């Protein structure tokens, strides 16, 4: 596959950075919003043709350099036996794990519940444009565990889940191992069905002090990374909000690390091991501005991009609802047409 995205990950010099966006399969695309008027989120994930259509629509409509699987990080709790419903106001669990006397015994992992995702990958591989890599993904154990313990996605700071983690570290360790085991199987099955790169989303990485996060969750991250890379697939890690914890990101942990918008790229480059590539860190809220203001900020990235060949252009988090499609397209066109002085 002749892909600027894969070439960059493999360390090859390219004329410009590759560009794709987190949460690009939805939210800003008119075609996706039209589908959502007809189908539920859950139905679109379960229908291979619809899932493939949504996955590939950003490639066709925005011109991004890679597709990312249309799915959700909470498919792992669903496959572990938790009652899960995707409502118009977000996902809801029947009962959070913290309300059980022995949460670990409530888990009944069943990998067959993930088969619909592999069917979708098969359809994407059959229908994707030539030289379009597919990124698979999963939620990282802390982030997934927070949802499983809290039970309500609307409580973004997960107060009950965090309290549970501090009170029950031995039980939490068992839960993390179970989540990690199924996540490894899930990642390897995605690879078997044809994904080209795998990204692990630690969306709530900053919810714990970094020293505690490193102690309790880095071993599971490394287990997942090793399992992915053993299959010859590059591994991208997105540990949002870990701040100076980026200095602990080494080649043993990942091939590329995604940088949130709170951390300037120049600072991230000093903190992160030089052999680990960077991805990000454009503030997604910038895309609410007018195109002149967007371009002024984007021009500041040229100096960094002219020297850093192991950098993927992306946001510091995913697209937000209400971002104009025209602005997203403008950013892609700008990345592709700008003189990166390489």
N, C-alpha and C positions, 0 to 999 in steps of 0.2 A: 504494500500500500504506500503510495507516494503522498504522504500527509505532512503538512507543516507542523501540525500539532504533535504527531508521533516523532517526527525528526527532532523537534525541540526537546522533547522528553529524553530522547536517546543521545542528546548532547551534540547534535549536528548544528552547524551555523546556518541560519536562514536570513533572508533579506528583511524580515519583519517578525515581530512576535505573533504567535497564533492567538486567536481570539475566540472565546466562548463565554457564556454566562451561566452562573448558577441560577436555578429556577427559570431557565430559558424556555422550557417546554410548558408554556402556559403563562398566565397572568397578563402579559403585555400583547400577546398575539391575537388579533381579531378572529382568526380561524379557531383558536382554542376557545375563546369566549363564546363563539357561536355554538361550538360543540357542547359547552357546559350548559347552554340553554336547553339542550336536548337530552343530555345524559348526565348522570351523577358521576362524581369523581371515582367512586368505587367501581361503577360499571365500566368506565373508560379504562381503568387499570386492568380489569378482568377480561376485556375484549382485546385479543391480540392485534387485530387490525386497527382498532381505535388507538390503542397504546402506541403502536408503531407510527400511526399518522401524527399523533401529538409529539412523539419523540423526534421525528424528522422534520416537522414543520419549521423549527427555527433555522434549520439548514437551508431550506427552500426560501423562507421569507426574510430572514435576517442576514443570511450568508455567513453564519458562523463556521468555524473550522472543525468543529466536533459536535456530535450529538450526545446527549446524556439521557439515559433511560428514564422514561416517565413512570415514576413509582413513588413510594413514600418510605420514610425511615421507620414507620411504625408497623411495617409488614412483619418484622421480627417478633414483636410482642403478640401479634395476631397468630403467628405460626407457633407460638409457645403456649397457646391455649387461652389467652386473655380475650374476653369478649370485647370487640372493638366495632365501633360504628363511625363512619365518616359522615358527619352532618354538614349542613350549610355553614355552620359556625365553627367547623373544625372537628377533629377526631375526639371521640369520647369512649372511655372504657366503662364497662359495666360496673367494675369495682376495683379501686386501686389496690396494688399489692400490700401497701402498708397497713391495710385494714384487716389482713389475715394474721392469725397467730403464727403461722409458719409459711411465709410467702413462697419459699423455695419449693415446697410440696404442692403448690398450686400450678407450677409450671409443667406442662406436658408437651414438650417440643415435638412437632410433626412437620418434617420438611416437605411432605407432599402438599402442604397448604401453600407452598411457594411455586408450584408448578406453573400456575398461570403467568408468572413473571418470566419464566424460561420460555414459555410459548410466545410471549411478546418479543423477547430477544430474538427468537428464531425468525419471526416475521420482520423485525427491523433489519436483520442481516440480509434477508431475501430482497428487501425493497429499498435499502439505503442507496444513495448516489455513490458512484465510484469514488474511492479514496476518502470516504467519510468515516473516521473512527468513531466507535461507540464507547462511551464512558459508562461503566457500571458503578453502583454505589451502595452504601449501607450507612446507617447511623452508628456512631461509635458507642461503646458500652455505657459510658456515663450519661450521655444524652438520652439514649434509649431507656436506661434505668430510671432517669428522672421522670419521664412520662409514665413509666409503669408504676412507680411508687406514688406519684402525685395524682395521676388519673385525670387531670384537667389541663389541657394544653393552653388555656387562657391565663394560667398562673405562670408567667414566664420565669419568675425567679424561684419557682418550685420550693417554697418554704418548708412544706411537710416532708418532701423527699430529702432535702438537705439535712433536716433534723434527724430523719431516719438513718441516713448515712453515718452521721456522727455517733448516734446511739447504738448502731448495730453493725459495726465494721466486719465482724466475722460472718454474719449472715449476708451482708452485702458482697463479700468476697465470693461466696457460693453463687449468688445471683449473677455476678459479673462473669464468672466462669461459664455459667450456662448460656448467657447471652453471647459470649465470645465463641463458644463451641458452635452454636447455630449460625452465627455470622460468618464463621470460617467456611462452613459447608455451603452457605448461601453464596459467598464470594466465589468459591471454587466452581460451583454450578454455573454461575454467570459466565465465568471464564470458559467453561466447557461448551457453553452455547455461543461463544464468539465475541464477548466484549474485548476491547483492546487496551483499556486502562481502567483502574478501579480507584474510586475516591471514597475515603471514610470521613463522614461529617461529624465532627465534635462541636456541634452548634453551641453547646453550653459549657464549653471547656473552661470558661472563667468563673464558673459558679462556685468552685472550691479554690482555696489557696493553692498556688501551683505546687508547693512541696507535697501537699497531701494528694493532689491530683497525680503527680508523678509517681508517688509511692503506690497508690491504689489502682491506677488505670494504665500507666505506661506499659506494664507487662502484657496486658491484653491487647493494646495497640500493636505491640511488636509481634505477638502471636498472629494477629490478623495479617500484618504486613508480610511476615515470613511466609505465610500460607499462600498469599497472592503472588509474591515474587518467585516462589518456588515453581510456579506455573509459567514463569517468564513474562508476567504482566507487570507494567509499572504501577507503583502505588503512590497516590497523592493523599496527603493528610491535611484536613482543615480543622485546626484547633482554635476556634474563635475565642478571642479575648484572653489569651494566656500571657500577653504582655512580654515581660523579660524572660518568660519561660521558653521563648523561641531559641534562646541560647542552648537549650538542651535538645534541639532538633538536629539529629545527626543522620548520616547515610544509613546507619543501622536501623533507623526508624522509618524512613520514607525516601522516595526518589525526589518528590517535589512537595513543598508545603504551601498551602494557601494562606495568604495574609489578609487579616481583616482590615477595615478602613481606619481603625484607631492606631495602627502601627505604620508609620511611614516606610516606604520601601527601602530607602537608604538605611534606615535604622535596622529593619529586618535583615538586610543583607549583611550588616555588621554582626548581628546576633546569631543568625542561622549558619550552620556549617557551610563552608564555601562549595562543597560538592553536592549540596542539596539545592535543587532548583526552586524558584519562587513562582507563585501564581497570585494574581490580585494586584492591587488592593483598592480599586476605585470605589468611592462611596456611592452606593446605589442611589442615594437621595439626590446626587448631582443630576441625575437624568430627569428630574422634575424641572430643572432650569431651562432657559432658552438655549438654542444651539450655540450662540456666540459665547455664552458663559461656560457651557460644556467644553467648547473647543479651547478656551483659555486655560482650563484646568488640564485638559488632555495634553496640551503642548508641553506642560511641565514634565510629562513622562518620557519625552523624547530623549533627554539627556541620559536618563537611567537606561532606557531601552537600547540606546546606541552602544552601550558597553556591556550590557548583560544579555548574553545569548540564551541563558537558561532561565528565561522568564516568560510566563504565559499571561497574556492580557486577560483580566477578568475583574469581576467586582469583589469587594471586600465582604459581601454577603449576597443573597439572591435578589432578583428583581422584586420590587414592591408593587402591590396593586395600585393601579392608576398611573404608572409610568407610561408616557406616550410611546406608542409603537415607533413613531417617526424618530424619536430621540434615540431609541435603542438601535434602529437601523443606521442612524447618523454616526453613532459610535463605531459600529462595525465598519462602515465605509471609510471612516476617518483612519482607523487602524490600518486598513488595507491600502489606503492611498498615500499615507504620510511617508515622507522620506525619513527613515530611521537612522540614516548615516552609518550604515553597517558596511 
